[in-house]
Amino acid sequence: MSTALPTIAILGAGKVGSSIARSAVAAGYEVRIAGSSAVEEIALTAEILMPGAKPSTAAQAVDGADIVILAVPLHKYRSIDPSGMSGKIVIDTMNHWVPVNGEMDELTSDPRSSSEIIADYFPGARMVKSLNHIGYHELEEDAHTGRAIAYATDDEAAGEVVATLIKDFGFDPINIGALANGRILEPGQPAFGAHLTKDSDLGLAALKN
Ligand SMILES: NC(=O)c1ccc[n+]([C@@H]2O[C@H](COP(=O)([O-])OP(=O)(O)OC[C@H]3O[C@@H](n4cnc5c(N)ncnc54)[C@H](OP(=O)(O)O)[C@@H]3O)[C@@H](O)[C@H]2O)c1
């Protein structure tokens, strides 16, 4: 049986995308990264900022990937082509960050977590909320320091793959259960930006009441 690590497609070659790319390459994952425009536009950035990650079109990256990481500004998620995502593990790192995204009525008028709302746009995707509640620079700075990263998903097997990825990035994974629980990782919540450890109380008990 092959023990090859999953291949990762990162959509969004900005601060979060490039930082995840570096962590993933360092951990031995094969990484393809796509920006909003032509491959040539990010080729130099990729070579300098994320050596080892392969610049690609979004379609090519997604096609060959086991894990797709959404790292675009939330208000731009509909500029991603959802076809080809069905059956893939999709990690939603995106936050509703009003200064950048503006007010998004579709989120504020819907009581669900932002990842559940986003998931409607990616039918069949095995959606996991994670990597959103830690600053992009901390992904490298705080690796192997005992800091934890949480994840939420309705797909247990996908969660296990993401837990391994979090460990491979040098963090302790915290399984917070269903995708709906991802709301406790959103901006404004105590866990957002907090230096969590594996024993941190994320307020899950209150959420279930
Ligand atoms: N900054 C943080 O510390 C942090 C931490 C955790 C999570 N997040 C979340 O992570 C996401 C990315 O944040 P960021 O700070 O990395 O933003 P960023 O630096 O602005 O990077 C986002 C990148 O996504 C690209 N993009 C837009 N539409 C795209 C598409 N359809 N396909 C591929 N690429 C596309 C943008 O390109 P153009 O500029 O050409 O549009 C830009 O390069 C956001 O949702 C944010 O809320 C941020």
The ligand as a Gaussian input file, in Angstrom:
#p B3LYP/6-31G(d) Opt

LIG

0 1
 N       -3.982000      37.027000       7.161000
 C       -4.095000      36.096000       8.109000
 O       -3.298000      36.048000       9.066000
 C       -5.179000      35.068000       8.005000
 C       -5.153000      33.997000       8.910000
 C       -6.077000      32.975000       8.775000
 C       -7.012000      33.020000       7.758000
 N       -7.045000      34.088000       6.910000
 C       -8.012000      34.025000       5.811000
 O       -7.313000      33.476000       4.704000
 C       -7.783000      34.038000       3.482000
 C       -6.614000      34.665000       2.740000
 O       -6.085000      35.711000       3.526000
 P       -4.709000      36.404000       3.152000
 O       -4.344000      37.213000       4.324000
 O       -3.757000      35.413000       2.586000
 O       -5.184000      37.376000       1.962000
 P       -4.303000      37.948000       0.774000
 O       -2.889000      38.134000       1.227000
 O       -5.049000      39.119000       0.234000
 O       -4.285000      36.772000      -0.305000
 C       -5.440000      36.312000      -0.937000
 C       -5.036000      35.929000      -2.341000
 O       -6.121000      35.241000      -2.968000
 C       -6.065000      35.568000      -4.359000
 N       -7.316000      35.219000      -5.007000
 C       -8.489000      35.904000      -5.086000
 N       -9.394000      35.196000      -5.784000
 C       -8.789000      34.038000      -6.156000
 C       -9.201000      32.886000      -6.882000
 N      -10.450000      32.768000      -7.371000
 N       -8.303000      31.891000      -7.088000
 C       -7.058000      31.957000      -6.590000
 N       -6.599000      33.039000      -5.893000
 C       -7.463000      34.046000      -5.673000
 C       -5.770000      37.050000      -4.322000
 O       -5.313000      37.476000      -5.570000
 P       -5.734000      38.968000      -6.080000
 O       -5.101000      39.901000      -5.106000
 O       -5.149000      38.991000      -7.447000
 O       -7.236000      39.023000      -6.054000
 C       -4.702000      37.124000      -3.241000
 O       -3.401000      36.925000      -3.750000
 C       -8.842000      35.048000       3.865000
 O      -10.119000      34.496000       3.708000
 C       -8.561000      35.342000       5.339000
 O       -9.726000      35.704000       6.042000
 C       -6.148000      35.097000       7.014000

